[in-house]
Amino acid sequence: MSDAVKYQEIKQFVSRRVGQRLPSERELTTHFGISRPRLRRVLEALEHEGLVQRRHGSGTYALALTTGQLGCAVLLVDVALKLGDDPFFSLLLECLQGELQAIGAQCVVQRTQGNEVLWPQCDGVIALGVAALNALDHAAPTAQPAVGLLAAAQARPQSRLSLLELDDESAGTEAARQLIAQGVRQVFFFGRRAIPAVGERLAGVEAELRRAGVALEVIECGLNYAAGLEQGFGFSAPLGPSGKAIGVIAANDWLAVGLHTGIQSRTPALRRRVRLVSFDGLALTCRPELGIASLAVPLEAMAKDAVAELQRLQRPGAAGRAIRYALTWSQTGPPFENGHAESAVKSTKVKNGKP
């Protein structure tokens, strides 16, 4: 049988196994009745077309046909992200679904704990959270174009995997600077250090406060409204001059709103001294009467870029990359006595290939 006929047979075989690892070369030579050198020539041709990817020590993977169209995408979501209890992740998922719908792509949402998962045949995957990226590794590394959002700090882009990251440490530094400018000598940080984004934000806070000689107390708690409410009810003034401002940093906006509500039950003198800073930039923190200064995540830009990046990775030879986004003060700016910060300006830094 001619090489052209065998090529078509193997190509059809590969097209039915998108996202899967192919059998070994020995199994394929037996199945198709051809020699190993002949099989390798066919696989090289398919790799040149972008239909397979051969990974040293791992095997050969069938890839989605590079039609240039994104017909269906899977949104793979970490089960640890409590969509119903966290408006930030709910809004991010809504933005991603909206961007996919805008280009006419179908969208399938699947939750994962980070173990191996099976999803329907699709043109690409958008993984949201650490466990979702781990699930990609379990399934078939970079077998399909994939974009990871909000990954762990140690995550790195791969040949068909791009990462959209937040510059959380710099955001923590900026939050601390804002409080230092208010003359605070004591800062309380509320959150859970073990969560990668929170840990990076806290690292920025710690370094900046250490340079300024400002005391820091870290209070471990959940990242939701209920946790903030409980902590706010029990919050008490530190020792020191009664006129000095007290810095409070919440790991996210939903926690900050709970803290604000709880602190309102405390004495008027304490309420006047609190300067509350948070992260995410959700609309619910933009009311001036809340007094919450929030550093905003460019959610809409990230969602748009995630879909565009998935389309780019469909092209043969496209390499994964890391795109980093700065958090900037929301449009209302920090509502402190010394004035407001400048309006937010989106900023991204792109690192091609491995950082």
Summary of the structure (lengths in Angstrom):
residues: 355
radius of gyration: 24.7
end to end distance: 47.5
largest distance: 90.6
contacts: 1212
relative contact order: 0.12
helix: 39%
strand: 23%
